[in-house]
Amino acid sequence: MVSAGQTSGARILIFPLILLIYATSAFASSAYSGDGSRYFPLDHPVYDYLDRLQERGRLTKLNPSLRPYTRLEVLEAVQAQSLDGLRQVEGDWLETIRAECEFEINAASGPDSAQISVITRLEAGGKLANIRPGRNRSSVGAGFGGRFGHFVFDSRFLRAPHLMQLEDTTAHRDPGVQAPLEEGLIRPMEGYLKGDFRLFGGAFSTEFFLGRLARNWSPALTHSLILGSEAQSFDQLALCLRSRHLVFSHLVASLDGMSYRNASDGSFVRARRFFTAHRLDIRVRDHLRFGITETTVYGGQNRGFDLALANPFTSYRLVAIQNKRDHANNTFVSLDGFYNHKERLTFFGQILFDDLLGDDKIQDRWALNLGLNLRDLPGLGLSTAGVKAIYVSSFAYNTFRPYERYLLNGRPLGAPLGNDYWKVYGFLRFFPTSGLDLTAHFARTERGNQRIASPVAPLLDSAGLDFPTPVVERRLEAWLALRWQLFEQAHLEAEGGIFKEKNSNNQPGKNRCRGYASLYLAVYHDFLISF
């Protein structure tokens, strides 16, 4: 009979063995690198154009569920895009994206094989005017990156105080978690080293990644149920295996620590926190894709990495079943899909099952996200319309142990508003020119319908606990937004609207109705240094 310890040890040995096999075959099989280009960070302006094209059913060669993209994969998708039925505005966007990608790819293929070309980027943005609370955006930063042989390096330093705003106590309503403090002058930052190698004559490839980066794993993009736009970058060791129809991604990450209240004496305890995730993407056709994701957050005072979770080919749920003490209710599985019909109508969806162990302290939770986009509505000319609906049940992503919750510096790794809410969102976008678009937005949100006073309410009388009472918050918002590309390396964003709230910020009877407006200017410039 094989003991549980022996089984766990065997699982632990699988991961380094697989790495060794792939690394050996990678160096032995080909003298050419796989994808020797850097990632576009998720807040790069190129995504403004990619979003608009993908909303309109274009660039289906790009997997909408696996961002960020590298320069090379974006360029290949642009080159593969059919010109049949393409509008002039869309053609202009494709040329802008092509120029952005080729700038780096051409620089990396210098005449001297030992040449090192470093691409440096300066960027800055700031509010010109703002009368909307909590939307004070300003940033300034610099970055550099390039390629040396098989390896790509990148780093980016950004001073952006608005990214460090506390979201936890408002978005998750948990007074047992202490507000994170901004650490250092420059925060957040991104940087990494990655090697990408072709395998078996180019039929497969593998990427090894070490560094800090933000990721988005969902076709829902900004309204994703996991790793959406709200999450920041985090330190990670990642492995990606690619074939024509399958992409397997695995990462082991260290999250920023969390200070939480100790129930025994009321003092705050500092906990180390870790995040492990793996995902399988299935490409049936470019216009039809599916994905499955499994993730877990774990940690605690003086905790370290769990080697059993470093195995990319094990199930985190099985690990948790064998070790309920350390992994009680912090694992979930997400299924998502994407279908594009004749490059005009796009359907996407995502469903998430949380707390699969069924612990009595917290019942199983779930979340659902559905949406569709349609281009060029009849009678509206050059336009795109979209609608999304999202529902997240009470205390999804949360457990009775704060350090296991899906938070990153107070921002959710999960759904944008945390848990226990539903939201309906719609937009209608017009394109007078390729450098100008106008968008009307509408959103209706309700939170608190099923809120429970405490995660352990089924077992304890929670009346005396310091958790919020079940108050239903309602928000109705409508706004107009404009994006204007002033010239190649600068754009202007403006928005104005009105919102109406009931029981605002979880305070009974506090109602608000307010208008707002803001104006934001971003400038950026890339230049090349070779030696």
N, C-alpha and C positions, 0 to 999 in steps of 0.2 A: 504494500500500500504506500502511495506517495503522500507525504504530509503536506499540509497547507504551506509550511515554510519552504519546502522544496519546490512546490508549484510556483510560489511567489518568486523564488530565486531564479527559476527557469524563465519566467516572464521578464525579469530584470535583465537577464543575459541576452535576450532576443534583440533588444534595441541596438546595443553596441555591435553585435554580430552583423546585423543588417547594414548598419552604417559602414562597417569595414568592407563588406562585400560590394556595396554600391560604390564606395570611394575607390576601391581597387579596380573595379570594372570601368569606372569613369576615366581614370587616368590611363588605363591600358587600351581602351577601345577607340579613342579618337584624339587627334591633335587639335581639334577645334572646340572652342567653348560653345555652350548652349546659348543662353541669353545673356550676353555680356553688356547689359544696359541697366541703368538705375531705375528704381521705382519713381513714379510720380507720387509725391505725398498726397494724401486725400484732400488737402485744402489747396492743391495747386490749381491755378486758373484754367488749366486744360480740361478739368472735369466739368466746367461750365458748358463747354462745347460737347464733350462726351455725353453729358446728361441729356442735352437737348437732342442729340442725334439718336441716342438709345431710346428716349421717350417716343421718338418718331419711328421706331422700328428699324433703325439703321445699325450698322456695325454689329451684326449678330454674331460675327466670329469672336467678339469679345465676350467672355463669360460675365454676365451682369451680377453674378452672385459671388464673385471672388475678386475683390479689390484690395490693395491698389494694383494698378497695372504697371508693367515696365514699358520703357520707350519702344523696345523692339516689338512687343506683342501689339501695342497700339498701332505702330507703323504697318505691321503686317495686316491688321484688320482694315486699316484705311486703304491699303493697296488692293485688298480683296473685295472692297465695297463695290457693288455693281453701280454703274452710272445710269441705268435705265430708270426713268421716272424721277431722277434726282433733281431737286429744285436748286436754283442758283444759290440761295442762302445756304443750303446744306453743302454745296460744293465749296463755298468760301470757308465754312467751318472745317471741312476736311483738309483744305490747303493750309489753314492755320495750324492744325494739329500735325500735319505732315512736316511742316517747317520746324516745329518745336522738337519733334522726334529726330529728324535728320541732322539737326545741329549737333546733337551729342553723338549719334551713330557715326557720322562722317568724321568727327573729331577723334573718335576712338580707333579709326582705321587709318592712321598716319602712314606715310611711306617708310618710316623707320620702325622696324618691329619692336624695338626697345623704347620707343617714344612713350612718354607718359603725358597725357593731356588731362588737365584738371579744369573742370567747368565750375566756375564760381558764380554764385547767385546772390544778389542783393535784393531785399524786398522790404517794403514798408506799407503800412496802411493806417488810416486813422479816420475818426469821425469828424466830419465837417460841421455837422449839427445833429442834435439828438434830443428828443423829448420823450423817449420811451424808457421806462425804468428797466434796469438790468441789461441794457443793450449797448453799453459803452465799449465799443470795439477799437482797439488800437494795437499795433504790433510793429516791430522792427527787427530785422534779423539778417543773417548771412549764412551761406552754406557753400560747401564745395564737395565735389565728388568726381569720380572717373573710373578708369579700369587699368589694372596692371596684370597682364597675362590672363589667367582664367578668372581672376577675382575682381569684383566690383566693390568700390568703397564709396560711402556717402556720409555726410554729416550736415546737420542743420541746427542753427542756434536761433531761437526766436524769443524775443521779449514780448509776451502777450498776456498781460494781467487778467484780461477777461476770461481766459481759458482756465484760470485757477479759482474762479468764483465757486463758492460752496453750493452744491446742489442737493446735498444729502438730506439736510433737515427739512427742506421744502419738498423735494421730490419723493423722498422715501419716508418722511415723517417719523424718524427714529431718533429720539432724544438720547438714546444710549450710545450714540456714536459722536465722537468729538470732531469738530470742524478741522479739516486739514490745513496746515499752514504752508504758505508759499516757501519753497526751499531754494534760496539763492537768487541772484539777480536775473539770470537767464533761465527761463522755464516756461513752457516745456522745451525739450530738445529732442532731436531724432538723429540717429546715426547707426550705421551698420556696415558689416563686411559680408558679402555673399559670393559664393562660387556656384556656377551653373555649368553642368557638364552633360554632353550628349552620351547616350548609351546605345549599344547595339546598332551602330551605324546611323544613329539619329532617330530610330523608332521610338526611343524613350529618352527622357532627360531627368536629371535630379538637381535640386538646388539645396545647398546648405546655407543657413542664414544665422547670423549672430548679431544682435544689436537691438535698437529701440525703434519701433515703427507702429503706426496705427493701421488697423485692418478692418475691413468690412466684409462680412460673410453672409450676404443675403441679397436676393433680387429686389427687396423692398428698399434698399439703399438707406436714405435718411430716416425712414420709419422702421428700420430693421428691429427685429426682436433680439438680435445678438450682434455685437460688434458693429454698431451703427455709427452715424456721424457724431453722436454725442460723446462717444468714448475717445479718450486720448491715447497717445502712443504709450507703449509699455515695453520693458526689457524682455527679450525672448530668445530662445534657441529654437530654430524651426527647420523642418525638413519637408521638401515638396517633391513628389514623384509624379511625372507627367507621361501620359501616352496620348494617342489620338482621341480616345473616347473617355479616358479616366484621368482625374487629377486627385491625388491624395495629399492632404496637407496636415501636418502635425506640428504643434508648438508647445513648448514648456516655458512659462513666463513667470517673472517675479513682479507682483503688483506693489504699489506703494503701501507702506504699512498703515495700520488703522489703530486709533486709540478708542477703546470702548469701555463702558462702565462695568466694573466688576460687581456682580450682584451681591457678593458676600459683604463687602465693606463700603461700596459706593465709590471707590477710587477708580481712576482711569488706568487701564492696562494697555501697553503697546503690543500689538500683534503683528507678526510677519505674515504675509499673504502671498499665495501662489495661484496660478491659473494654468490649467492644462486643457488643450482642445485639439480635436482632430476632425477632419471633414473629408468626405468623399464626394466629388462632383462627377456626374454622369452626363456625358454629351451624347444624346441620341442623334440629334442633328444640330446644326448651329442655332436653329430656331426653337429647339425643344431640349431642355436641360432639367436635371433634377439634382438635388443635393441632400446629404444627411450630415448633421453635425452633432457631436457629443462633447460636452464641456463639464468641467468641475472647478470650483474655487475652494481652496482649503488653506489652513494656516493655524495660527494661534501663538501664544507667548512662547518664544524660544523654539518655534517649529522650524523645520527645514524642508527641502524638497522631499517628496515621496517618490522613491525610485520606481515603485510599482506603476505609477502614473506616467513615467517616462517612456514606457513601452507604447509605441504608436499603434500597435495592432491588438491591444487588449481592450476590453470594455470597462469604462470607469464604473459603470453600475455593478459589474461583477466584483471589481475591487472593493466597492463600497459594501456589497453584501457580505464579503469576507471580513470586512473591518468596519463595522457600524459605529464603533466608538469614535473613529476619526473622520468618517464620511457618512453621516447620517442622512442628510437631506440637501446635499449641495450639488447634485448631478442632474443634468437634463439632456434631452434629445430633441433636436429640431429637424423637421423635414421641410424642404422648400422645392418649388418648381417654377419654371418660366416657359411661356409659349408665345411665339410671335407669329401672327397670321398675316402673310403676304406683305410684310414690312409696313403694316399700317395699324394693326390692332395687337396690343400686347397684354397678356394676362400674367399675373404672378401671384404667388401665395406662399405662406409660411405658417406652420403650426409647430408649437413647442409644448413639450410635456415636461413639467418640472417636478422635482421631489418624487422620483419614481419608486422609492423604497416604501412609500406608504406608511411612514412612521406615524404613530398615533398623535404625536405632538403637532404635526402639520399635515393636513390632508393633501392629496395630490392636487397640483395646480396646472393650469394650462394657459396658453396664449395663442391668438390667431391673428393673422395679418393677410388681407386680400386686397388686390388692386388691379386696375387696368388703365392703359393709356391708349389714346386714339389720335391719329394725326389728320389734319385738314378736314375738319368737320364741314358738312355741306353748308354752303352759304357764308362760311366764316373765313374763307381764303386760307392763307398760310398760317396755320394755327395748330396747337396741340392741347388736348384736354386730358385730364387724369382725375381719378378718384381712388381713395384708399380708405379702408376701414380696419381698425385695429382694436382688439380686445385682450386685456391682460387681467387674469383673475387675482384675487386678493393674496398678497404675499408670495406671488411668483417671484423667483430670484432671491427670496429672503429665507432665512432660517432663524432658529432661536439662538444662533451664535452669530453675532454681527460680523466677525471676520470672514465668514463664509458667504457673505452677501455679494451680489454681482455689482460692485461699485469700484470705480477707479477715480481716486481723488474726488470723491463725492459725485462723480458723474457715472451714470449707469453703463455697464457693459451690456446690459440687456435693453429693454424697451426705453424710449426717450423719457417717459414720465414715470418709470419705475414699475409700479404694480397697481392693481385694483382700479382700472379705468377703461373706458372705451372712447374712441375718437373716430370721427368721420372727417375726412379732409378732401378738398377738391381744388383744382386749379384750371385756368384757361389762359394759354400763353399765345401772344401774337408776335410776329416778326416783321416789322416794317422794313428793316434792312438786316444784313448779316451781323452788324455790330450793335444792333439795338433790339431789345425785346421788352414787351410789356406784359405783366402777368397779374391776373386777378386771382386771389386766394380766398378760400372759405374754410373754416374749421369749427367743429362743434365737439366739445369734450365734456365728459361727465366722470367724476371720480368719487368713490366712496360708497357706492350702492351696496357692496358686499363686504365692506371693510370690517374687520374684527379688531377688537380693542388691543389684542396682543397675539403674537404667534402661538402662545401656549394657552390661549383662552379655553380650549376644550378641557384642559386639565385643572386649571387654576381659576380662582376668583380674581379676575384681573381688574376689578374696580379700583383697587388701590395702586395699580401699576402706572408708571409714568408714560403711558401711551395715549395717543389722541382718541377722542370719542368718535363714533361713527357719524361723520358729517358728510353730506353729499355736496361736493363742489361742482359747479357748472360754469362753463366758459363758452361764450360765443364770440367769434372773431372774424372779421373780414378786412382784407387789406389789399393794396395795390403795390406792385414792385416794378422797378425799372432797372435794367442793366445796360450800360452804354459803354462800348469799347471805344475809348477816346482815341487811342492809337495802339500800336502793336503791344506795348508793354505797360499799359495802364487802363484801368476801367473804373467806372463810377457806378455805384449802386445807390438807389434811393427807394424808400418805401414809406407808406403812410396808411393808417387804418384806424379802426376802432374796435374795442373789445368790451364785453360786458361780463362781469363775474358775479356769482352768487356764492356766499359762504367762502369768500376769498381766503386763500392760505390756511384752510382748515379752521377758520374762525366763524362760528355760527353768527348769522346776522350781518356779517361784514360784506357788503355788496359794493361793487365798483363798476363804473362805466367811464371809459376814458379813451381819448384819441391820442395818436402819437404820429411822429414823423421822424425820419432819420436820413442822413446823407453820408455816404462812405466812399472814400477814394483809396484805391490800391495801386501801387507802382512797383515794378520789378524789372530787373535787368540781369541777363546772363552774359558772361564773357569768358573767353578761353585763355588758359595759360598752358603753354607746352614747354617741356624741357626733356 
